[in-house]
Amino acid sequence: MILKGQEIARYLARPDPTRPALLIHGQDAMRVAMKRAEAVAALTGPAADTEMRLTRIAAADLRKDTARLIDEVKAVGFFPGPRVVLVEDATDAVAPAIRAALETWAHGDAVIVVTAGALNKGSALRKIFEAHGTAVAAPVYDDPPGEEEIGRWLADAGLRAVPPAAMRDLVALSRALDPGDFRQTVEKIGLYKFGDDEPLTGEEIALLAPATIEADVDDLIHAAAEGRADALGPLMQRIETQGILPVTICIACVRHFRALHAAACDPGGAAAGLSRLRPPVFGPRRDRMVRQAQGWGMRPLEDALHLLLDTDLTLRSASRAPAMAVMERALIRLAMMPRGGR
Protein backbone atom coordinates (compact mmCIF):
# COMPACT_ATOMS: atom_id res chain seq x y z
CA MET A 1 0.00 0.00 0.00
CA ILE A 2 1.32 3.44 -0.92
CA LEU A 3 0.45 6.58 1.02
CA LYS A 4 -0.24 9.87 -0.76
CA GLY A 5 -0.59 13.55 0.09
CA GLN A 6 -1.49 14.37 3.69
CA GLU A 7 -1.79 10.66 4.52
CA ILE A 8 2.01 10.43 4.63
CA ALA A 9 2.61 12.89 7.49
CA ARG A 10 -0.42 11.62 9.44
CA TYR A 11 0.58 7.98 9.18
CA LEU A 12 4.25 8.52 10.02
CA ALA A 13 3.22 10.44 13.14
CA ARG A 14 0.94 7.58 14.24
CA PRO A 15 1.87 4.38 12.35
CA ASP A 16 -0.33 1.29 12.70
CA PRO A 17 1.51 -1.29 14.87
CA THR A 18 -0.58 -4.13 13.41
CA ARG A 19 0.94 -3.67 9.94
CA PRO A 20 4.08 -5.74 9.31
CA ALA A 21 6.37 -3.24 7.64
CA LEU A 22 6.92 0.38 6.68
CA LEU A 23 9.15 1.72 3.91
CA ILE A 24 10.24 5.38 4.20
CA HIS A 25 12.14 6.64 1.16
CA GLY A 26 13.07 10.00 -0.34
CA GLN A 27 15.72 12.19 -1.91
CA ASP A 28 16.46 14.25 1.21
CA ALA A 29 18.28 12.11 3.79
CA MET A 30 17.51 14.58 6.59
CA ARG A 31 13.76 14.44 5.96
CA VAL A 32 13.83 10.63 5.74
CA ALA A 33 15.77 10.44 9.02
CA MET A 34 13.33 12.75 10.78
CA LYS A 35 10.30 10.78 9.61
CA ARG A 36 11.99 7.50 10.54
CA ALA A 37 12.71 8.77 14.06
CA GLU A 38 9.12 9.98 14.43
CA ALA A 39 7.63 6.68 13.21
CA VAL A 40 9.91 4.47 15.31
CA ALA A 41 9.24 6.52 18.45
CA ALA A 42 5.48 6.21 17.88
CA LEU A 43 5.72 2.44 17.32
CA THR A 44 7.97 1.56 20.26
CA GLY A 45 7.20 4.24 22.81
CA PRO A 46 9.84 5.45 25.28
CA ALA A 47 12.96 3.54 26.38
CA ALA A 48 13.03 1.26 23.32
CA ASP A 49 16.82 1.44 23.04
CA THR A 50 17.55 0.76 26.70
CA GLU A 51 15.00 -2.07 26.79
CA MET A 52 16.45 -3.60 23.61
CA ARG A 53 13.16 -3.36 21.74
CA LEU A 54 14.78 -1.62 18.77
CA THR A 55 17.17 -3.57 16.56
CA ARG A 56 19.17 -1.84 13.82
CA ILE A 57 20.46 -3.69 10.79
CA ALA A 58 22.62 -2.03 8.14
CA ALA A 59 21.58 -2.94 4.62
CA ALA A 60 25.17 -3.98 3.84
CA ASP A 61 25.03 -6.57 6.64
CA LEU A 62 21.67 -7.87 5.44
CA ARG A 63 23.09 -8.60 2.00
CA LYS A 64 25.66 -10.89 3.60
CA ASP A 65 23.17 -12.66 5.88
CA THR A 66 19.70 -12.67 4.33
CA ALA A 67 18.21 -14.82 7.13
CA ARG A 68 19.17 -12.34 9.84
CA LEU A 69 16.10 -10.16 9.29
CA ILE A 70 13.71 -13.09 9.82
CA ASP A 71 15.61 -14.10 12.97
CA GLU A 72 15.39 -10.59 14.44
CA VAL A 73 11.72 -10.18 13.53
CA LYS A 74 10.83 -13.50 15.19
CA ALA A 75 13.04 -13.01 18.25
CA VAL A 76 11.34 -12.69 21.64
CA GLY A 77 12.39 -9.60 23.55
CA PHE A 78 13.61 -9.73 27.17
CA PHE A 79 11.46 -6.71 28.05
CA PRO A 80 7.72 -6.51 27.30
CA GLY A 81 6.48 -4.02 24.73
CA PRO A 82 6.34 -3.46 20.97
CA ARG A 83 9.50 -4.15 18.97
CA VAL A 84 10.90 -2.69 15.76
CA VAL A 85 13.61 -3.96 13.45
CA LEU A 86 15.11 -1.06 11.52
CA VAL A 87 16.86 -1.63 8.19
CA GLU A 88 18.73 1.55 7.22
CA ASP A 89 20.07 2.73 3.85
CA ALA A 90 18.30 -0.07 2.01
CA THR A 91 18.65 -0.65 -1.73
CA ASP A 92 17.09 -3.09 -4.17
CA ALA A 93 19.86 -5.54 -3.25
CA VAL A 94 18.06 -6.34 0.03
CA ALA A 95 14.64 -6.76 -1.61
CA PRO A 96 14.77 -10.59 -1.45
CA ALA A 97 15.47 -10.52 2.29
CA ILE A 98 12.63 -8.04 2.88
CA ARG A 99 10.24 -10.15 0.81
CA ALA A 100 11.13 -13.30 2.74
CA ALA A 101 10.60 -11.57 6.09
CA LEU A 102 7.20 -10.26 5.01
CA GLU A 103 6.10 -13.72 3.88
CA THR A 104 6.85 -15.20 7.30
CA TRP A 105 5.64 -12.25 9.40
CA ALA A 106 2.88 -12.93 11.94
CA HIS A 107 1.08 -10.82 14.53
CA GLY A 108 3.29 -10.41 17.57
CA ASP A 109 6.47 -10.19 15.50
CA ALA A 110 8.55 -7.02 15.39
CA VAL A 111 7.46 -4.35 12.93
CA ILE A 112 9.96 -3.90 10.08
CA VAL A 113 10.89 -0.28 9.29
CA VAL A 114 13.00 0.22 6.17
CA THR A 115 14.61 3.51 5.12
CA ALA A 116 16.02 4.21 1.68
CA GLY A 117 17.10 7.06 -0.54
CA ALA A 118 15.37 8.01 -3.77
CA LEU A 119 13.71 4.96 -5.36
CA ASN A 120 12.36 5.08 -8.89
CA LYS A 121 9.06 3.48 -9.93
CA GLY A 122 10.83 0.37 -11.16
CA SER A 123 12.53 -0.23 -7.79
CA ALA A 124 12.12 -3.80 -6.55
CA LEU A 125 11.93 -2.50 -2.98
CA ARG A 126 9.09 -0.13 -3.81
CA LYS A 127 7.18 -2.81 -5.69
CA ILE A 128 7.27 -5.14 -2.68
CA PHE A 129 5.71 -2.58 -0.36
CA GLU A 130 3.30 -0.94 -2.80
CA ALA A 131 1.88 -4.26 -3.95
CA HIS A 132 1.64 -5.76 -0.47
CA GLY A 133 -1.78 -5.87 1.11
CA THR A 134 -0.78 -4.60 4.56
CA ALA A 135 2.79 -3.25 4.34
CA VAL A 136 3.05 0.52 3.84
CA ALA A 137 5.23 2.62 1.51
CA ALA A 138 5.65 6.26 2.54
CA PRO A 139 7.53 8.46 0.03
CA VAL A 140 9.01 11.55 1.68
CA TYR A 141 9.08 14.58 -0.60
CA ASP A 142 11.08 17.78 -0.29
CA ASP A 143 7.97 19.85 0.45
CA PRO A 144 8.10 21.86 3.70
CA PRO A 145 5.67 20.85 6.46
CA GLY A 146 2.11 22.18 6.30
CA GLU A 147 0.00 23.74 9.04
CA GLU A 148 -1.36 20.40 10.23
CA GLU A 149 2.09 18.89 10.70
CA ILE A 150 3.49 22.04 12.32
CA GLY A 151 0.49 22.11 14.65
CA ARG A 152 1.19 18.51 15.67
CA TRP A 153 4.85 19.32 16.36
CA LEU A 154 3.81 22.32 18.46
CA ALA A 155 1.33 20.18 20.41
CA ASP A 156 4.07 17.60 21.04
CA ALA A 157 6.23 20.47 22.35
CA GLY A 158 3.39 21.44 24.72
CA LEU A 159 2.21 24.51 22.82
CA ARG A 160 -1.40 24.85 21.71
CA ALA A 161 -2.17 28.58 21.91
CA VAL A 162 -1.02 29.47 18.38
CA PRO A 163 -3.05 32.25 16.69
CA PRO A 164 -3.49 32.20 12.88
CA ALA A 165 -0.98 35.04 12.40
CA ALA A 166 1.71 33.14 14.33
CA MET A 167 0.96 29.97 12.37
CA ARG A 168 1.41 31.89 9.11
CA ASP A 169 4.81 33.07 10.33
CA LEU A 170 5.79 29.52 11.27
CA VAL A 171 4.75 28.22 7.85
CA ALA A 172 6.83 30.98 6.26
CA LEU A 173 9.79 30.08 8.49
CA SER A 174 9.49 26.40 7.53
CA ARG A 175 10.08 27.40 3.92
CA ALA A 176 13.21 29.36 4.79
CA LEU A 177 14.92 26.72 6.99
CA ASP A 178 15.98 23.16 6.35
CA PRO A 179 13.74 20.59 8.11
CA GLY A 180 16.18 19.80 10.93
CA ASP A 181 16.69 23.45 11.87
CA PHE A 182 12.95 24.12 11.71
CA ARG A 183 12.10 21.16 13.95
CA GLN A 184 14.69 22.35 16.49
CA THR A 185 13.18 25.83 16.33
CA VAL A 186 9.73 24.42 17.09
CA GLU A 187 11.15 22.56 20.10
CA LYS A 188 12.91 25.73 21.24
CA ILE A 189 9.63 27.64 20.99
CA GLY A 190 7.95 24.96 23.10
CA LEU A 191 10.62 25.31 25.80
CA TYR A 192 10.46 29.10 25.67
CA LYS A 193 6.67 29.09 26.10
CA PHE A 194 6.61 26.39 28.79
CA GLY A 195 4.22 27.50 31.50
CA ASP A 196 3.25 30.61 29.50
CA ASP A 197 -0.45 30.66 28.60
CA GLU A 198 -0.18 33.78 26.44
CA PRO A 199 -0.62 33.17 22.68
CA LEU A 200 2.52 32.84 20.60
CA THR A 201 3.47 36.04 18.76
CA GLY A 202 5.42 36.85 15.61
CA GLU A 203 7.98 38.73 17.72
CA GLU A 204 8.68 35.60 19.77
CA ILE A 205 9.08 33.50 16.63
CA ALA A 206 11.55 36.00 15.17
CA LEU A 207 13.45 36.05 18.49
CA LEU A 208 13.77 32.25 18.55
CA ALA A 209 14.46 31.70 14.84
CA PRO A 210 18.08 30.74 14.08
CA ALA A 211 20.40 33.72 13.84
CA THR A 212 22.21 34.15 10.56
CA ILE A 213 25.67 35.47 9.75
CA GLU A 214 23.87 38.13 7.71
CA ALA A 215 22.35 39.79 10.78
CA ASP A 216 24.83 42.71 10.74
CA VAL A 217 24.35 43.19 6.99
CA ASP A 218 20.59 43.27 7.54
CA ASP A 219 21.03 45.95 10.22
CA LEU A 220 23.15 47.97 7.80
CA ILE A 221 20.57 47.73 4.99
CA HIS A 222 17.71 48.64 7.32
CA ALA A 223 19.64 51.69 8.49
CA ALA A 224 20.09 52.86 4.88
CA ALA A 225 16.46 52.13 4.00
CA GLU A 226 15.21 54.03 7.04
CA GLY A 227 17.39 57.10 6.47
CA ARG A 228 19.61 56.59 9.53
CA ALA A 229 22.85 57.78 7.97
CA ASP A 230 24.48 58.28 11.37
CA ALA A 231 24.27 54.54 12.10
CA LEU A 232 26.05 53.47 8.90
CA GLY A 233 29.65 54.23 9.97
CA PRO A 234 29.77 51.99 13.08
CA LEU A 235 27.92 49.21 11.28
CA MET A 236 30.32 49.34 8.33
CA GLN A 237 33.31 49.11 10.66
CA ARG A 238 31.85 46.05 12.39
CA ILE A 239 31.09 44.34 9.08
CA GLU A 240 34.54 45.12 7.67
CA THR A 241 36.19 43.40 10.64
CA GLN A 242 34.17 40.25 9.84
CA GLY A 243 35.66 40.06 6.37
CA ILE A 244 32.36 40.47 4.51
CA LEU A 245 33.04 41.64 0.96
CA PRO A 246 31.54 44.91 -0.37
CA VAL A 247 30.01 43.08 -3.33
CA THR A 248 28.23 40.74 -0.88
CA ILE A 249 26.73 43.77 0.86
CA CYS A 250 25.69 45.23 -2.48
CA ILE A 251 23.96 42.02 -3.58
CA ALA A 252 22.05 41.86 -0.31
CA CYS A 253 21.11 45.53 -0.70
CA VAL A 254 19.80 44.99 -4.23
CA ARG A 255 17.74 42.01 -3.05
CA HIS A 256 16.24 44.05 -0.21
CA PHE A 257 15.34 47.06 -2.34
CA ARG A 258 13.89 44.84 -5.07
CA ALA A 259 11.62 43.33 -2.43
CA LEU A 260 10.60 46.82 -1.30
CA HIS A 261 9.92 47.82 -4.91
CA ALA A 262 7.78 44.71 -5.53
CA ALA A 263 5.83 45.50 -2.36
CA ALA A 264 5.35 49.16 -3.32
CA CYS A 265 4.10 48.16 -6.79
CA ASP A 266 1.59 45.59 -5.58
CA PRO A 267 -2.03 46.69 -6.16
CA GLY A 268 -3.04 45.03 -2.90
CA GLY A 269 -0.62 47.14 -0.87
CA ALA A 270 2.87 46.67 0.55
CA ALA A 271 1.84 43.96 3.04
CA ALA A 272 0.24 41.89 0.28
CA GLY A 273 3.27 42.36 -1.94
CA LEU A 274 5.68 41.13 0.75
CA SER A 275 3.48 38.10 1.44
CA ARG A 276 4.05 36.97 -2.15
CA LEU A 277 7.85 36.97 -1.86
CA ARG A 278 9.84 33.73 -1.93
CA PRO A 279 11.36 33.08 0.50
CA PRO A 280 8.61 34.81 2.46
CA VAL A 281 9.15 37.59 4.98
CA PHE A 282 7.50 37.20 8.38
CA GLY A 283 7.21 38.69 11.85
CA PRO A 284 8.66 42.08 12.85
CA ARG A 285 10.93 42.13 9.77
CA ARG A 286 7.86 42.02 7.53
CA ASP A 287 6.25 44.92 9.43
CA ARG A 288 9.49 46.87 9.20
CA MET A 289 9.76 46.32 5.44
CA VAL A 290 6.11 47.30 4.96
CA ARG A 291 6.86 50.64 6.62
CA GLN A 292 9.95 51.08 4.45
CA ALA A 293 8.09 50.32 1.21
CA GLN A 294 5.29 52.71 2.14
CA GLY A 295 7.76 55.41 3.15
CA TRP A 296 9.79 55.19 -0.05
CA GLY A 297 7.18 54.75 -2.75
CA MET A 298 7.64 53.15 -6.15
CA ARG A 299 9.58 55.87 -8.05
CA PRO A 300 12.18 56.61 -5.35
CA LEU A 301 12.77 52.88 -4.98
CA GLU A 302 13.49 52.68 -8.71
CA ASP A 303 16.07 55.47 -8.26
CA ALA A 304 17.56 53.55 -5.34
CA LEU A 305 17.86 50.40 -7.45
CA HIS A 306 19.58 52.35 -10.26
CA LEU A 307 22.11 53.63 -7.72
CA LEU A 308 22.74 50.13 -6.35
CA LEU A 309 23.14 48.58 -9.80
CA ASP A 310 25.64 51.27 -10.76
CA THR A 311 27.52 50.57 -7.53
CA ASP A 312 27.54 46.85 -8.28
CA LEU A 313 29.04 47.51 -11.71
CA THR A 314 31.73 49.71 -10.17
CA LEU A 315 32.61 47.05 -7.57
CA ARG A 316 32.97 44.40 -10.28
CA SER A 317 34.95 46.65 -12.64
CA ALA A 318 38.67 47.39 -12.77
CA SER A 319 38.17 50.60 -10.80
CA ARG A 320 40.96 51.40 -8.33
CA ALA A 321 38.59 53.11 -5.89
CA PRO A 322 38.53 51.41 -2.44
CA ALA A 323 35.62 48.96 -2.71
CA MET A 324 34.38 49.32 0.86
CA ALA A 325 34.43 53.13 0.57
CA VAL A 326 32.42 52.90 -2.68
CA MET A 327 29.83 50.73 -0.92
CA GLU A 328 29.65 53.00 2.12
CA ARG A 329 29.19 56.08 -0.08
CA ALA A 330 26.32 54.34 -1.90
CA LEU A 331 24.61 53.51 1.40
CA ILE A 332 24.97 57.08 2.63
CA ARG A 333 23.43 58.33 -0.62
CA LEU A 334 20.57 55.88 -0.16
CA ALA A 335 19.95 57.10 3.38
CA MET A 336 19.91 60.74 2.17
CA MET A 337 17.71 60.19 -0.92
CA PRO A 338 14.30 61.91 -1.08
CA ARG A 339 11.39 59.53 -0.81
CA GLY A 340 7.63 59.40 -0.51
CA GLY A 341 6.68 59.59 -4.22
CA ARG A 342 4.52 57.17 -6.13
N, C-alpha and C positions, 0 to 999 in steps of 0.2 A: 504494500500500500504506500502510495506517495502522498505527502502532505503538500498543500498549496496555500499561497497567500497568508492570511492571518492565522490559519491553522498551525503553521510552523511554530511561531513564537508561543502560541497558547499551549501546544502539545509539549514543547521542550521545557516549558516552565512547570508542567504537571504531567509527565509521561505516565502512561498506563502500565503498572507493574505486572499485569497479567499477559502482556504481549511479550513474545520471546526475545525480540531483538530490535535495535534501533540503529540506523545508519545516519550519521551526520556528516555531510560533505559540503565543501565549498572552496572558492578560490582564496579567500582571506583566512589565513591560518589563525589569526587572532580571534576573528568572529567564531570560527569553528570551535576553538578552545574554550571560549566563553560559554557557548551553548552546550558544549559537552559537560563543563563543570556544573552548569545549572541543572542539566538533566540528571546527571549522576547524583548530585546532592538531593534532588527531589525523589529519586528512586531508593536511595539507601538511607536517607536521614542522617542525623549527626553521628559522629564517631565511627564512621565506616572504616576508615584507615586503621585506627587503633584497635578496632574489633576484628580486623582481618576479613571484612565483608566486601572489600573491593580488591580485585585482582587485576593487575595490569600485564598485558602481553604485547610486546613489540611485534609488529607485523613481520619483521625480519626473522624473529625467533619462531613464529608460527609457520613460516615457510619450511623451516628445517624439521619441525615436529608437528605435523598436521593433526595428530591425535590429542595434542595438549589442550586445545580449546574444549573438546568434549569432556576431558578429564576435569578441567576447572569448572565447567558449567555444572557437572554432575556432583562435584565434591560437596560434602556436608560441612558447613561452617562450625567452628568451635563455639561461637557466640550466636545467639538467636537473632533473627532479623533478616531483612531482604538483602540479597547479594547481587553484585554486578561484576561481570568480567568485561574489562575494557581492552579493546584491540585498537591501538593507536597507529596512525600513519599507514593505514591499510591501502593496498593496491589490488588490482585484479589478480595478482599472483596468489593471494590468500582466499580467493573466491571458493575453491573447492573445500577448504577447511571450514569456512563459514556455512556453506551449504550442508555439509555433513553434520555440523552442530545443530543447525535448525531442524534437520530431519529427525534427530534424536531428542530434541528438547521436549520436556514435559513440565507441567505445572509444578512449582516447587523448586525448579532449577534456577540457577542464576540468570538474570537478564543479561543479554549480550549487547554491549554498546560499542559500535564501530565508528571510528573517525577516519576521514580521508580528505585528500585535497580535491581539486576540481576533477570531476568524473564526467566524461561525455555520455551521450545517450546510448552508445554501444557498449558501455562498461559492463563487464560480467558481474561486478559487485552490485551495481545499480539494478541490474535485471533481476538478481536474486531477491532483493528487498522489495522492489516495485511489483513484482509478480506474486510475491508471497501473500497468503491470505491474511496473516496477522502481524507479520513483521512490518516495521515502519521505516520509510526513507524520508529524511528531512533535509532538503537542500538549503544551505545557508547562503543567502545572497548578500551583496555588498550594500544593500539599502540601509540607511540609518534607522534606528528604532522609531516606531510610531508612538502616538499618545498612549495607546493601551499598554504597550510594553513599558514605556517610561513610568506610567502610573503604577504598574505592578512593581517595578524596581523601587519606586519611592515608598510604596506600602511596605515592601520588605525591609526598607531602611527605617520604618516607623513613622513615615511622614504621609499624612492624608489631607491636610489642609493646603491644597494647591489650587489657587484661583486660576481661571482660564488664561489671564495675561501671563502669569508665571509659567504655565504649561507651554504657552507659545514660545516663551524665551528658552525653555528647556529643549523644545523641539528644534529651535534654531541652533542652539548650542550643540546638539547631537549631530548636526550636519557640518559643524566646523571642527569637531574633534574626532580622533579615531575612537573606535568602540571601547577600548580599554581605558583610555583617559576619561571618556564620558561616564563609564560605569563607576570609576573611582570618584568622579565629581559628585555623582548622585549619592554615593555612600558618605562622602564628606558633608554634603548638604544634610543628610539624615542625622549625622553626629552633631552638626552645628545647631540643628533645630530640636535636638533631643530635649524634651521637657518644655518646649516653647509651643504654646497653643496658637500663637499668632500666625496668620496665613503667610506663606512664602512670598517674598517680593522679588522683583527684578533686580533691585539693588543688592540683595543678598546673593542671588545667583551670580551676578557680575563679580562680587567680592570673592566668591568661592571658586569661580572658574579658574583653570590653570593660567598662571602668569606666563607671558611670552617675552622673549628677548627683545620684542619690538615695542615694549611698553614706553621706553624713553622716546623713541621715534614718534609714537602716537602722541605723547605729551607735546612734543615739539610741533607737530602738524596742527594739533588743536590750538596751540598758542597762536600760530600764524593765522589760522582760519578765524579766530576770535579777536584778532586785532591786538593781541598782547605783545607788542614788539619788545617791551622791556624784559620779558621772560625768555626771549630767544637766546641771548648771549650765554647765560648759565647752562641752559639746556644743551646748546651746541658744544660747550666745553665738556660736559659730561659724556655726550655721545662720542666726541672725538677721542676721549680716553679709552673708550670701549673698542675702538678700531672699526667702527661702522663706516663704510665708504660713502662719500657724498652722493654717488650715483644711486646707491641703495635708498638713501633718504629721498632723493628726487623721485624715484619710482613709486615709493610709498605715498609721497605727496600727490603725484598724478593720480594714483588710484583713489585717494581720498577725495580729491576735488572732482573727479569724474563721478563718483558716487553722489556728491552734493549736487552736481549739475543734473544728473538723472533724477534726483529727488525734486529739484526745483522745477524741472520740466514736466513732471507727472501731472496730468489733469486732475487726479484725485488728491493732490496735495503732497507735501514733502514726506509725511509719515507713510502714506501709501507707496510712494516711490521707493523709500528705503526698505519697505517690507518685501519688495520684489527683487532686491539684490541677492546675488549668490556669490559667496556665502552670505547669509543674512546677518543683519545687524540687530542686536537686541539689548534690552536693559537700558541703563543710564547712558551708554554710548549712543544708542539710537536716539534718545531724547536730545542729547547734545548735538548730534548731527542734524536733527530736524531744525533746531534753533539756528544752526549755522546756515543751512540751506535757505531758510526763510529770511535770514538777515542779509545774505548775499544777493539772492535773486539770480535769474538765469543769465542775463547779459554780463554782469560783473564776473560770474563764475567762468564764462567763456574767455574773458580777458585773463583771468587767473590761469586757466589751462594753457593759453597761448604763451604766457610768461614761463610756465613750468616746462613746456615742451622746448622752448628756446634754450632754457637752462640745461635741459637734458642733452640737447645737441652740443652745447658748449662743453659740457663735462665729458662727452664721448669724442670730442674733436682733438686736434693736436694743439689746442690752446695752451699757452704756458702760464695762464692765470692760475693761482692757487685754487684747487678744486673746492676745498671746504669753504674758502672765502666767497667763491662764486655762489655756492649753495646758500650760505648764510645771507648774502645780499639779496638773493631771490626771495627768501623767507621774509626778510624785513620789508621788501617791496610788497609782498602779499599782505602782510599785516597792516601796511599803510594805505592799501588800495581803497578807493571809494567803493561803496556797495549799497545795496538797497534797491537797485533797478530791476526791471522785469525783462 
